[in-house]
Amino acid sequence: MAAAVPLTSSLKLFADPTRLRMMGLLEREELSVGELSRALGLAQSRVSNHLRLLREAGLLAERHAGTSTFLRLAPAAGGEAFAGRIWGAVRAELAGLSEHRADLMRLEEVLGERRIGDGEFFDRVAGEWDKIGVDFETGEARQRVAAQVFASPKVVADLGCGTGYFARALSGLAARVICIDRSRRMLEEARERARRAGRGTAFEFRLGELDALPLCDGELDGVVAGMVLHHLPSLEQPLAEMRRVLKPGGNAVVLELAPHREAWMRGTLGDRHLGLAAEDVVTAMRDTGFEDVALEPVRDHYRPRRPGGESDDPPRLGLYLVRATKPRARTTTLPDDPT
């Protein structure tokens, strides 16, 4: 239970327009810190400072899902009836803040992104994904990914597997391939296609999030993230999860789109980012603790078809590959016993 907040502190709490804007959004929707930051158009560090004050006043309720924390407004939390009464009195003033109206517009964008991210979008397009989402010029990119993961049969995961385009390239090479996606329909499509891919590899299918992978620590010898990171809000947590589930010395391979200007891909293909800068991915992998991080060009292009533009020449979007290794366990050499 939160400690009672003195009268003067409560009044100061509600005197800041930014905190009022935050409370107005959290009363409407349960949001993560990142979502709240985007809806407010503010840096996450600044938002976190305000959230700390609201939390100390007992005005926030939290829900944890995997590694994510979701917040909502709880005026009565911690027995702070006085703070709740103040909020009830000032809530109406939000309508007069132009910033709040802009917040609501950004909130709709955030919720739209969440609907895509929750798998609703990918569930809907799963049956057509091999036609609209895996248009590569030569197919070399897929073979390069497979070649970089390992040199002998191992346990490999395909993260954000979709219909299993990259996983099928591992058929007959890996002993076991674990396909992970947040869309149940995509996994169903991947299962059916893997059934026809041939023998020699055991395929598993797990529903899960890339920032909270349904894998044990050190379960994998290799991990593939093919054309998936640009669908995610950020890189840090998914890359940290990739490192966690690898054995020491295990390989991670990322295939990504170079930055481009095809904005229509946000709605048609569910892309959050119009490609990712290679140096950003390299830096993020190093910051996550990977070693031997290497950037390699790929002699292939992504050729997505614009909606309704079957006769148009599709764009040729650049690709690159980043490979890295989880550090091997360090061994300690004891000094010789002088006796």
C-alpha positions as CSV (number, residue, x, y, z in Angstrom):
1,M,0.0,0.0,0.0
2,A,1.3,3.4,-0.9
3,A,2.1,5.8,1.9
4,A,-0.2,8.8,2.4
5,V,0.8,11.8,0.3
6,P,0.8,15.1,2.1
7,L,-1.7,17.8,0.9
8,T,1.0,20.0,-0.6
9,S,2.6,17.1,-2.4
10,S,-0.8,16.1,-3.9
11,L,-1.4,19.6,-5.1
12,K,2.0,19.7,-6.7
13,L,1.4,16.4,-8.3
14,F,-1.6,17.7,-10.2
15,A,0.0,21.0,-11.0
16,D,2.1,19.7,-13.8
17,P,0.3,19.6,-17.2
18,T,2.4,16.7,-18.5
19,R,1.3,14.5,-15.6
20,L,-2.3,15.4,-16.2
21,R,-1.9,14.4,-19.9
22,M,-0.4,11.1,-18.8
23,M,-3.3,10.4,-16.4
24,G,-5.8,11.2,-19.1
25,L,-4.3,8.6,-21.4
26,L,-3.8,6.0,-18.7
27,E,-7.5,6.4,-17.7
28,R,-8.5,5.5,-21.2
29,E,-6.1,2.7,-22.0
30,E,-3.6,0.4,-20.3
31,L,-0.3,1.2,-21.9
32,S,3.4,0.2,-21.6
33,V,5.9,2.9,-20.9
34,G,7.1,2.8,-24.5
35,E,3.5,3.2,-25.8
36,L,2.8,6.0,-23.4
37,S,6.0,7.8,-24.4
38,R,5.0,7.6,-28.1
39,A,1.5,8.8,-27.4
40,L,2.8,11.8,-25.5
41,G,5.6,12.5,-28.0
42,L,8.1,12.6,-25.1
43,A,11.4,10.8,-24.4
44,Q,10.9,7.7,-22.3
45,S,13.3,8.9,-19.6
46,R,11.2,12.0,-19.1
47,V,8.0,9.9,-18.9
48,S,9.6,7.5,-16.4
49,N,10.3,10.4,-14.0
50,H,6.7,11.4,-14.0
51,L,5.5,7.8,-13.6
52,R,7.6,7.4,-10.5
53,L,5.8,10.3,-8.8
54,L,2.4,8.9,-9.9
55,R,3.4,5.5,-8.6
56,E,4.5,6.8,-5.3
57,A,1.2,8.6,-4.9
58,G,-0.6,5.3,-5.4
59,L,-2.3,6.4,-8.7
60,L,-1.0,3.6,-10.9
61,A,-1.8,0.0,-11.2
62,E,0.7,-2.3,-12.9
63,R,0.3,-5.6,-14.8
64,H,3.3,-7.7,-15.9
65,A,3.3,-9.8,-19.0
66,G,6.6,-11.5,-19.6
67,T,9.3,-8.8,-19.6
68,S,6.8,-6.0,-20.3
69,T,5.0,-3.8,-17.7
70,F,1.6,-2.3,-18.5
71,L,0.2,0.7,-16.5
72,R,-3.2,2.1,-16.0
73,L,-4.7,4.8,-13.8
74,A,-6.0,3.6,-10.5
75,P,-7.2,6.8,-8.6
76,A,-8.3,4.8,-5.5
77,A,-5.1,2.7,-5.3
78,G,-3.4,2.8,-1.9
79,G,-6.3,4.4,-0.2
80,E,-5.5,7.8,-1.7
81,A,-9.1,9.1,-1.8
82,F,-8.0,12.7,-1.6
83,A,-5.8,12.4,-4.7
84,G,-8.7,10.6,-6.4
85,R,-11.0,13.5,-5.7
86,I,-8.5,16.0,-7.1
87,W,-8.3,14.0,-10.3
88,G,-12.0,13.9,-10.6
89,A,-12.1,17.7,-10.3
90,V,-9.3,18.5,-12.8
91,R,-10.1,15.8,-15.4
92,A,-12.5,18.0,-17.2
93,E,-9.7,20.6,-17.7
94,L,-7.9,18.2,-20.1
95,A,-10.4,18.9,-22.9
96,G,-9.0,22.4,-23.0
97,L,-5.4,21.4,-23.5
98,S,-4.4,21.3,-27.2
99,E,-1.6,18.9,-26.2
100,H,-4.2,16.4,-24.9
101,R,-6.0,16.5,-28.3
102,A,-2.7,15.7,-30.0
103,D,-2.1,13.0,-27.4
104,L,-5.4,11.3,-28.3
105,M,-4.5,11.3,-32.0
106,R,-1.1,9.7,-31.3
107,L,-2.8,7.3,-29.0
108,E,-4.9,6.0,-31.9
109,E,-1.7,5.4,-33.9
110,V,-0.2,3.5,-31.0
111,L,-3.2,1.3,-30.6
112,G,-3.3,0.7,-34.3
113,E,0.4,-0.4,-34.1
114,R,-0.6,-2.7,-31.2
115,R,-3.3,-4.3,-33.2
116,I,-0.7,-5.1,-35.8
117,G,1.8,-6.2,-33.2
118,D,-0.8,-8.4,-31.4
119,G,-0.9,-10.7,-34.3
120,E,-4.3,-9.6,-35.6
121,F,-2.8,-8.3,-38.8
122,F,-0.6,-11.3,-39.4
123,D,-3.4,-13.8,-38.6
124,R,-5.4,-12.1,-41.3
125,V,-2.8,-12.2,-44.0
126,A,-1.2,-15.6,-43.1
127,G,-2.8,-17.5,-46.0
128,E,-1.4,-15.0,-48.5
129,W,1.9,-14.2,-46.9
130,D,4.0,-16.3,-49.2
131,K,2.6,-14.3,-52.1
132,I,3.0,-10.8,-50.5
133,G,5.7,-11.1,-47.9
134,V,8.5,-13.3,-49.3
135,D,9.3,-11.8,-52.7
136,F,13.0,-12.0,-53.1
137,E,14.9,-11.4,-56.3
138,T,17.3,-14.4,-56.3
139,G,16.7,-16.3,-53.1
140,E,20.4,-16.0,-52.2
141,A,19.5,-14.2,-49.0
142,R,17.8,-17.3,-47.6
143,Q,20.7,-19.5,-48.4
144,R,23.2,-17.1,-46.9
145,V,21.2,-17.1,-43.7
146,A,21.1,-20.9,-43.6
147,A,24.9,-21.2,-44.3
148,Q,25.8,-18.7,-41.5
149,V,24.0,-20.4,-38.7
150,F,26.0,-23.5,-38.2
151,A,28.4,-26.0,-39.7
152,S,26.8,-29.2,-38.3
153,P,23.4,-30.4,-37.3
154,K,22.1,-28.4,-34.3
155,V,19.0,-26.9,-32.7
156,V,18.1,-23.7,-34.4
157,A,15.1,-21.3,-33.9
158,D,13.5,-19.2,-36.6
159,L,12.2,-16.1,-34.8
160,G,9.1,-14.4,-36.3
161,C,9.0,-17.4,-38.6
162,G,5.8,-16.3,-40.5
163,T,5.0,-19.2,-42.9
164,G,8.4,-20.7,-42.4
165,Y,10.2,-19.3,-45.4
166,F,13.6,-19.3,-43.7
167,A,12.9,-22.3,-41.5
168,R,12.4,-24.5,-44.6
169,A,15.9,-23.5,-45.9
170,L,17.2,-25.4,-42.8
171,S,15.4,-28.6,-43.7
172,G,17.9,-31.4,-43.9
173,L,20.7,-29.2,-42.3
174,A,19.6,-28.8,-38.7
175,A,18.6,-31.6,-36.5
176,R,15.7,-29.6,-35.0
177,V,14.2,-26.2,-36.0
178,I,11.9,-24.4,-33.6
179,C,9.6,-22.0,-35.4
180,I,8.3,-19.1,-33.2
181,D,5.7,-16.5,-34.1
182,R,3.1,-14.4,-32.3
183,S,0.5,-15.2,-34.9
184,R,-1.3,-18.6,-34.5
185,R,-2.4,-18.5,-38.1
186,M,1.2,-18.0,-39.3
187,L,2.3,-21.0,-37.3
188,E,-0.5,-23.1,-38.8
189,E,0.7,-22.1,-42.3
190,A,4.3,-22.8,-41.3
191,R,3.4,-26.3,-40.0
192,E,1.7,-27.2,-43.2
193,R,4.5,-26.1,-45.4
194,A,7.2,-27.7,-43.2
195,R,5.2,-31.0,-43.5
196,R,5.9,-30.9,-47.3
197,A,9.5,-29.7,-47.0
198,G,11.1,-33.2,-46.7
199,R,12.6,-35.3,-43.9
200,G,15.7,-35.2,-41.9
201,T,14.7,-32.2,-39.7
202,A,12.3,-32.2,-36.7
203,F,10.2,-29.0,-36.7
204,E,8.5,-27.6,-33.6
205,F,6.1,-24.7,-33.5
206,R,5.8,-22.3,-30.5
207,L,3.5,-19.3,-30.0
208,G,5.3,-16.5,-28.4
209,E,6.7,-13.0,-28.3
210,L,10.2,-12.0,-29.5
211,D,10.8,-9.9,-26.4
212,A,9.9,-12.9,-24.2
213,L,10.8,-16.0,-26.1
214,P,9.2,-19.3,-25.2
215,L,12.7,-20.9,-24.9
216,C,14.9,-21.9,-22.0
217,D,18.3,-20.3,-21.3
218,G,20.9,-21.8,-23.6
219,E,18.5,-24.0,-25.5
220,L,19.8,-23.2,-28.9
221,D,22.9,-23.6,-31.0
222,G,21.7,-21.0,-33.5
223,V,19.0,-18.4,-34.0
224,V,17.7,-16.7,-37.2
225,A,15.8,-13.5,-37.3
226,G,15.0,-13.1,-41.0
227,M,13.2,-9.9,-42.0
228,V,11.6,-9.5,-38.6
229,L,13.3,-6.8,-36.6
230,H,11.7,-4.0,-38.7
231,H,8.3,-5.2,-37.5
232,L,9.2,-4.6,-33.8
233,P,9.1,-1.4,-31.8
234,S,12.7,-1.6,-30.6
235,L,15.8,-3.8,-30.8
236,E,17.1,-4.1,-27.3
237,Q,14.9,-6.6,-25.6
238,P,14.5,-9.0,-28.6
239,L,18.3,-9.1,-29.1
240,A,18.8,-9.7,-25.3
241,E,16.4,-12.6,-25.6
242,M,18.3,-14.0,-28.6
243,R,21.5,-13.9,-26.6
244,R,19.8,-15.5,-23.6
245,V,18.5,-18.6,-25.4
246,L,21.8,-19.3,-27.2
247,K,24.4,-21.6,-25.8
248,P,27.8,-20.1,-25.3
249,G,29.4,-19.9,-28.7
250,G,26.1,-20.1,-30.5
251,N,25.5,-18.1,-33.6
252,A,22.8,-15.4,-34.2
253,V,22.0,-14.3,-37.8
254,V,19.9,-11.3,-38.7
255,L,18.7,-10.6,-42.2
256,E,17.3,-7.1,-42.6
257,L,16.0,-4.4,-45.0
258,A,18.1,-1.4,-45.6
259,P,16.3,1.9,-45.0
260,H,13.8,2.8,-47.8
261,R,10.9,5.0,-48.6
262,E,8.1,2.6,-49.4
263,A,5.6,3.9,-46.8
264,W,2.8,1.7,-48.1
265,M,4.5,-1.3,-46.6
266,R,3.4,-0.2,-43.1
267,G,-0.2,-1.0,-43.9
268,T,0.2,-3.8,-46.4
269,L,3.0,-5.8,-44.8
270,G,2.7,-4.6,-41.1
271,D,6.1,-2.9,-41.1
272,R,6.8,-0.6,-38.1
273,H,10.0,0.8,-39.6
274,L,10.9,1.5,-43.2
275,G,14.0,-0.6,-43.0
276,L,16.8,-0.4,-40.4
277,A,20.2,1.2,-40.6
278,A,22.8,-1.6,-40.6
279,E,25.0,0.3,-38.2
280,D,22.2,0.5,-35.7
281,V,21.7,-3.2,-35.7
282,V,25.4,-3.8,-35.4
283,T,25.7,-1.4,-32.5
284,A,22.6,-2.9,-30.8
285,M,24.1,-6.4,-31.0
286,R,27.4,-5.3,-29.6
287,D,25.6,-3.4,-26.8
288,T,23.6,-6.6,-26.0
289,G,26.8,-8.5,-25.4
290,F,27.4,-10.4,-28.7
291,E,30.9,-10.7,-30.0
292,D,32.5,-11.1,-33.4
293,V,29.7,-9.0,-34.8
294,A,30.1,-8.8,-38.6
295,L,28.1,-7.0,-41.3
296,E,27.9,-8.6,-44.7
297,P,26.2,-7.4,-48.0
298,V,23.7,-9.7,-49.6
299,R,23.5,-10.1,-53.4
300,D,19.7,-10.2,-53.3
301,H,16.9,-7.7,-53.2
302,Y,13.5,-7.7,-51.6
303,R,10.8,-7.2,-54.3
304,P,7.5,-6.6,-52.5
305,R,4.4,-6.0,-54.7
306,R,2.4,-2.9,-54.1
307,P,-1.3,-3.4,-53.4
308,G,-3.2,-3.4,-56.7
309,G,0.0,-3.0,-58.7
310,E,0.5,-6.5,-60.1
311,S,1.6,-5.1,-63.4
312,D,4.0,-2.5,-61.9
313,D,7.7,-3.1,-61.5
314,P,8.1,-3.8,-57.8
315,P,10.8,-1.9,-55.9
316,R,14.3,-3.4,-55.4
317,L,15.0,-3.0,-51.7
318,G,18.5,-3.6,-50.4
319,L,19.3,-6.3,-47.9
320,Y,22.2,-7.0,-45.5
321,L,23.2,-9.7,-43.0
322,V,24.6,-9.3,-39.5
323,R,26.1,-12.3,-37.8
324,A,27.3,-12.6,-34.2
325,T,28.3,-15.0,-31.5
326,K,27.4,-15.4,-27.9
327,P,30.6,-15.3,-25.9
328,R,31.9,-18.7,-24.8
329,A,32.0,-19.4,-21.1
330,R,35.3,-18.1,-19.6
331,T,37.4,-20.7,-17.8
332,T,39.5,-19.7,-14.9
333,T,43.0,-21.1,-14.7
334,L,44.2,-21.6,-11.1
335,P,47.9,-20.8,-10.3
336,D,50.1,-23.8,-9.7
337,D,50.3,-24.9,-6.2
338,P,53.8,-23.9,-5.0
339,T,53.9,-26.6,-2.3
